[in-house]
Every structure is written in C-alpha cells, then in structure tokens.
Amino acid sequence: MSCALKFLCFKNILPIRHIQSAKFLHSQRYITNNIRRLFPQKVPIKTIFIRNIKRQNSIKTELACEKTISKSKAVGYWLLGCSGMVIGAVILGGVTRLTESGLSMVTWKFLGEKIPKSDEEWIVEFEKYKQYPEFKYKNHTITLGEFKWIWYMEFAHRMWGRTLGLVFLMPAIYFWSKGAFNKTMKIRVPIFGCLIAAQGLLGWYMVKSGLEDRFQGENDVPKVSHYRLASHLTLAFILYSLFLWSALDHLLPAQTLTNISQQSLKTAGTFRMLAHSCKGFVFLTAVSGAFVAGLDAGLVYNSFPKMGDKWIPEEVLALKPKASNFTENPVTVQLEHRLLGTTTLCLISGLWLMSRRLILPPRAYAAVNTLAIMVWFQVTLGITSLLTYVPVPVAASHQSGSLALLSFAVWLTHELKRLPKAL
C-alpha cells in the first residue's frame, strides 16, 4: 500500500474497503483531491507526508521515553526494596546480639541450615551447642526450651540475609537482560553483589570468633570479636547507603538551582561540604556504637552528662599500650561514643541554622529539617538507653535510629549533588 493511501486511511478519508478496488489503487487524482480536502491551503503533497512522518516519529519517541522512565522507576523501587531488606537485617542483627542469640548455631551452610523437626533432632543440635564456650562458661544452666528460642533468633537473622541475596540477584538478572541498567548501574550492580556476598561471609567469620576456645580467664565472657562485629555492621551501613543513593537516583532525581547569584552559589557549596561532613560524623558515630555494643561499654558508666562524678574517668588510659584503650577499653570507647554523638548533634544543629538563610533546592529544606529532628531524637534514645542500663527495646531502637539518621543525611547530600559550581 502506498504512503498516500495509508495516510488517507489514517485520517478516515478513504475507507479501507475501497483500497481493494484497483481503480482506487491507481487513481492518483482521487488521492490528491482527498488530501486537498483535508489541506485546502496550497501545500505541496510531499511536505504533508513529511509532516505526518515527523509526527509519527515524535509519538514513537515519546512512547520510548515513557518506557525508559517506567524501567527506571522499576529499578528504583527494586533498589529501595533492597535497602529496606538491609534495614531489616540490621534490626534483626541488633536484637540477636542484645538477646545473646548469635552463638546458638555452631555450623554454617551456604543454602541454609535445616530446622530440627523432632525432639531427637533438637537434642542433637543442643548437644552440638554444649561443646562450645558459651554453654560451658556462661549458659550451662540453659534448658532445651530456652535454647530453641535463641536458635530461632539466629536462624531468622541468617535466613533474612539469604533472602536479601535472592531479592537482589533475581531482579538484577532480569533487569540486565532487558537493558534496564544504564552505564553507571552496570558498574554498581556487580559491586552490590560482591558486598552482599562479603557481608554473609563476614557474618560467619564474626560468629566463628565466639566459638573459639580462647576464653580461659575467670572474667572472660564468650562473645564475638568486637572488631569483627564493628566490621560486619560497618559493611551493612555501606551497603545500605549505596542502595539508598542509587534508589534516589531513579526515584527522586536531585533538583538544581537557576538564576541565583554567585555569592549564593558559594554559600550553598559551603553548606554542601558541611552536609557531607555531618554524614561522615553520623557514620563514624554508628561505627563507634558497634564497638560500644561489642564491649558492652554501655554498662560501665550509666550516668549523664558526667561519667560517675567526673567528666573524664581515670580509667580511660588504663590499658597498655595506651593506643589499645581507644578500641579495647570499655570506658574509653563509651567516652568516644559520647563525644562523637555530641559533636554530630552540634554539627547538624548548626547545619539546620545555616539552612534558614540560604537558597537551596526545594526538597533540601525538608531533608535538613528531618535530619535535625532525627538527630535530637537519636541522642535522646542514646541517653535513655544509658540511664536505663541498656534494655533490649530501647537499645534496638537506638541502633535502628542510627540507620534512620544516616538515611536522612544521605537524602540531604543527594539533594545537593546537582548544585551548580560557583565561578
């Protein structure tokens, strides 16, 4: 069928049944007259067809753009879901540690451990647990019913991690095969996969440190290495931050500023540097909190703002060599966490005050307001946890709060990523 006939059918000028007739197929005059009825102006027929083709190409381009946007949104929601799974893993891990359930499973299998179904299988699992330091030196009076509870806690944490791997891997394969990833995402996705795998291996490496027979002293308490615990939590926070940043790239692209003075751009640039500094301090404070948790440092001085009757206790440099105090002395580690938390509070409060008199992207104001509210809430949770001797609900909320605080810091810095550079 000729282009002219297709055009007439598209405009409902020439009925499709007429095309079957040979006289219409060869009637150039009929085609020309009908086009002139639609376009009475003296426009060359060639021009009319070119316009129509351009219009169709424009429609195709719009449809392709809509399809690309739809794919980008789907990738963004998938990344957001993965970041949510990391949040769940961190919360479950915190509760597992606070309930001292992490050493209840003494083996590790790639595809997951089998749940004991009969009493005989539970007894076999319990006998395995009895061979390790936590039972010998700490939980020698534990009953089979109590063991089942802590076993299920650790089992839930491990299976959540494996589920995270599947939630990441299966959609990643699908999106890659459909060409939904841009150049940047094709670099990030393998990194995400490596980090998830490393996190699983590091988790078992951490648990293994608590199963070693190295607790011989009278005051030794079987527990995992606080260095490995801090590494495990740090890697989780890094993975979460990368997932969240990438999800924001797809779902909430950063806004920019236009038609503002160079002086305003300079002050906005300074604000962005301070925002990144605040994010760094939030991250460091969270890592410091992992050391507090690993050493049970939250139980040494349960007073605030002073530590006992002093601002700086005498025991802060009690260990030899002195450098070891900063990572192995519970008193020093708690003091560090207090100082980092207070510094973060002051920095974010100053950041909020600074934002009141600056020109920023619209959503950046909402981000900095939320960040300022959250930092005060997080500090309140930390003090409450300290004064009440670290109860599980409050301590778990405090750990989750650190992740929420980091989320808002990531959101704020993401909103500032497209600020124009000052000349």
N, C-alpha and C positions, 0 to 999 in steps of 0.2 A: 504494500500500500504506500502511495506517495506521501510525502510530508504534508502536502496541501490537504489531502483527504483526511489524514489523521487530525490535522488542526481543525477542520470543519466538524468532524465528529466530536472532538473535544469540546467545541463551542455549541454543540447540539444544533448546528445549522443543517448538516447533511445527515439524514437518517442512515443508520448502518445498513439497513436492507437495500438502500439504493446503490451501495457500493458493489453489490453483487451484479448489478447490471453493467454490461460492457459499455453502453453509451455514456454512463456517468464516469466510468473509469477513464474514458478518452475525451471527455468534454472539458477542455481547458477553459472554454468560455463560461461554463456553468460554475466552475470553481472560482474563477476570477470575479464573476458577478456576485457570488455569495460573500466573498471576502470584502468586496466593496460595500455590500450592505452593512457589514459589521464595522468597517472603517471607511466612512464616506469621504474623509479627507484624502487628498491625493498623496498617499504614502506608498512608496514602492513596495510591492509584494515581498521582495527579498528582505526588506527592513522589518516587515511584520513578522516574518518567520524567525528572523534573528532575535527579535524582542521576545518572542514566545519561548525560544530555546533558552535564552538567558533567564527567563522567569522560571522555567522548569529546573535549570541548574541551580538557581537560587534556592528553590524549595528543597532540592536534594541536599544542598549544603546545610540548610537549617536542620533537616532531619538527621544528618550525620553529626552535627554539633549536639543536638539533643541526645543522640545515642551515646556520644562521648561523655557528656555530662552525667548521664544515667550510670554509665560504667564507673565513673569517678566517684559518684555518691555510693555505689555499692561497695567499692574498695574501701572508702572511708568508714562506712558502717562496720565492715569486717574488721578493720584495724581498731576501731573503737571497742568492738566486742572483745578483741584480743587483749586490749588494755584493761578492760573490765575483768577478764579472767585472771590477769596478773594481780589485780587488786584482791580478788578472792583468794588467790594463793598466798599473798602476804598476810591477809587476815587469818586464814587457816593456820599458816605457819606460826603466827604470833600466839594464837590460842594453844596450839600444840606445845609450844615452848613453855608458856605460862602454866599449863596443866602438867608439865613434865612428862609428856607422852612420846617424845621424839625418839627415845631409845627402846621402845617396846617391840619394834620389828627389827630383828637382828640379821635379816637377809635382804638382798635386793635382786629383783629380776626385771629384765628390760620391759616385758609386756605386763608386768604387774603380778602381785602375789595372790595366791588363791585364798579365798575366805574359808576358814575352817567351818565345816557344817555339822560335824558330830562332836560329842563330848570328848571322844578319843583324839580327834584331830586338834581340839583346843588344848588338851593336856600335852600333846606333843609340842605344840607351839609354846606353851607355858614352860615346858622343860628346857627348850632352847633358850628362853629368856633368863632362866635361872643360872645359866652358865656364864653370864656376863656381869661386869662390875656393878651395874645399877641395882640388880637384885641382891648381890652379895653384901654390898656395903650400905645400901640405903633402903631398898624396898623388900627386905627379907620377910616381912610380915604381910605382904600383899596377898589378897585372895584371888582365885581364878576369876570371879566376877569383876573385881577391880581391874585385873589385867585385861579383860576383854574390852573394858571401856577405853583404856589408854591405847590399846591396839587399834581399835576402830578410829580413834582420833588421828593417829599417824597414817592409817590406811587411807582415810579421806583426803589427807593432805597430799599423799603421793598420787592418788588417782586423779585428783584435781590437776596436778601438774601434767600428767599424761593426757588428760582431756584437753588441756591448753595446747599441747603439741598437735593434736588432731584438729582442733578448731583453727589452728594456724595453717597446718600443712595442706589439708584437703582444699579449702578455698584458694590457697596460694597456687596450687597446681591448676585449678580451673581458670582463675583469672589470667595466669600466664599464658595458658593455651588459647584464650580468647583475645589476647593482645590488649588487656585492660591496664597493663602497667606501663607507665612512661619510663624514660631512661633512668630517672632518679630512683624510682621504685624497684627497678631491676637490679640496682645495686643494694638497696636496703633490705629487700626480702631475703636474700641469702644470709645477710648479717643477722636478721631476726632469727632465722632458723638456727644458726650457729650459737647464738646467745641462749636460745631455749634449750638446746642440747647441752650446752655448757652448764646451764643452771641445774638441770637434772643430775648431771654427774657431780657437780659441786655439792649438791644436797646430800648425796650418798657419801661423798668424801667427808662432809661435816659430821654426819651421823656416825661414820666409822671411827672418828676420833673419840667418841664417847663409849665405844665398845672395846677399846684397847685396854689392856690390863696395866694401867700406869697410875692407878690411884691407891698408893700404898700407905700414905700418911694417915694419922688419926683424924685429921680435919679435912682430908680430901673427900670431895663430893663428886661422884661420877657425873660428868656432863660433857657436852661437846666443846671443842676448842672455840673460844670466843673470837679468835682470828678468822676461823672458817665460817663461823656464824655471821660475822660482820661482812665477810666477802660474799656470802650467799645473799644476804639482804641487799647489799650494795648492787650486785648484779641484777637483782629483781627491780630495784629502783631505776637502774639504767635502762633496762628492757621496757619498763612501763613508760618512761619519759620518751623513748624513741617511738613507741607505738602511738602515744597520745599526740606527739608532734606531727607524725605522719597523718594521723586521722584528721587533725585540724587543717592540714594542707588540703585535704579533699573536701571536707565538710564545711569549714569556716575559713576560707582564704583571708589572709591578712588584708586590712584596709590600708590606704595610704593617705597622705596629706597633699593638698594642692593649694596654690595661691596663698602661701604664707611667707613671711619674711625670713631672711637668712638667720636673723637672730633667734627667731622661734625654732628654726630647724636645729640650730646649735644646742639650745637648751633641751629640745626633745632628744637629741642624740646623747646628751649627758644623762638624761633620765633613762634612756635605754641601757646605757652602761651600768647605771646603778641597779636597774631591774635585774640584769644578768648577775650582778654581784649578790643581790638578795637571793636569787635562785641558787647560786653556789653555796651560800650560807645555810639555806634550807636543807640542801643535800648533805653538807658536812655535819649539820646537827643531827640529821637522821642516822648517818653512819656512826656518829658518836653514841647515839641511843642504842645501836646494836652492841657496842662494847659495854654499855651500862647493863643491858639485858644479859649478855654473856657472862658477866662477872657478878651478877646480882647486886650491882652497885646501888640500886635504888633502895636497898635495905640498910645501908650503913649510917646515913645521917638523914633522919626523917623529920627535918625541921626546915623552915624557910622564913626569911631570906638567909639567915645565918646557918652555918653547919655546926650544930650544937651551940656553943657560946661564942664561936669565933667565925670570922669571915673566911679565913683560910686555916684549916686544921693543921696541926703539927705533922700528921702522918702523910702529908702529900708527897714527901720525898723519902719515905721510909725504906724503900727497896733499893738494892744495889744490883747493877749500876743504876744511877739516877734516871737515865733515859727510859728504863723499863717501867717507871712509875706511870708514864703517860698512857700506857696500853695495858698494864697488868695490875696496877694498884686501884682497887675499887674506889677509894676515897678521891684519888686524883681524877679518875675517869668521871666520877659524878660531878666534881668541880668543873671539869672541862665542859661537860654537857650543860651545866647551869650557865657558864659564861657564853657558850655558843648560842644557847637559846635566848639569853638576854640580848646579845648582840644582834641576832636575827630580828628580834622584836623591835629593837630601836631602829634598825635599818629600814624595815618595812613600814614602820610608823612614819619615819622621815620621808620615805618614798611616797606615801599617801599624801602627806602635807605638800610635798613638791608638786604632785599632780594637780592640786587645786588651782594652780596659777599657770599651767602650761596648756598649749594647744596640742592635743593628742588625737589619734584616730578614735572615733566614737566608742567602739567596744572596749578600748583600752581603759576607759574610765570605769566601766563595770568590772573589768578584771582586777584593777588595783583596789577597788572598794572591797571586792570579795576577798582578795588576798589579805587586806588589812584586818577585816573581821575575823578571818580564819586564824591568823597568827595569834590574836589575843585569846581566842577560844582554845587553841592548841597549848599555849603557855598555861592557861587556867587548868586544862586537863593534866598537864605535867605536874603542876604544883599539887593538885588534888591527889594524884597517884602517889606522890612522895609522902604527903602528910597522912595518907590512909594506909600506908605500908603495902602499896602495890597490889590492890585487889585485881583479880583477873578481868572483870568487865571494864574497869577504868583504864587499866594498863593496855588492854586490847584496843580500846577507843583512842588512847593516846598514840599508839602505833599507827592505827588507821588514819588518825588526824594528820600525821606527818606526810602520808601519801596524798591526802586531800590538799594540804598546804603546798606540796610540790606541784600538784596538778594546776593550781591557780597561778603559781609562779611560771610554769611552762606556758599556760594560756596567755599571761601578760606579755612575756617575751615574744611569743608567737605573733601577737597583735602588733608588736613594734618592729617586726622584721622588714617591713616594706617602707620604712621611713626614708624619704629622700636624703641624700648626703648634702650637708651644707658646703657651699663653695668656699 
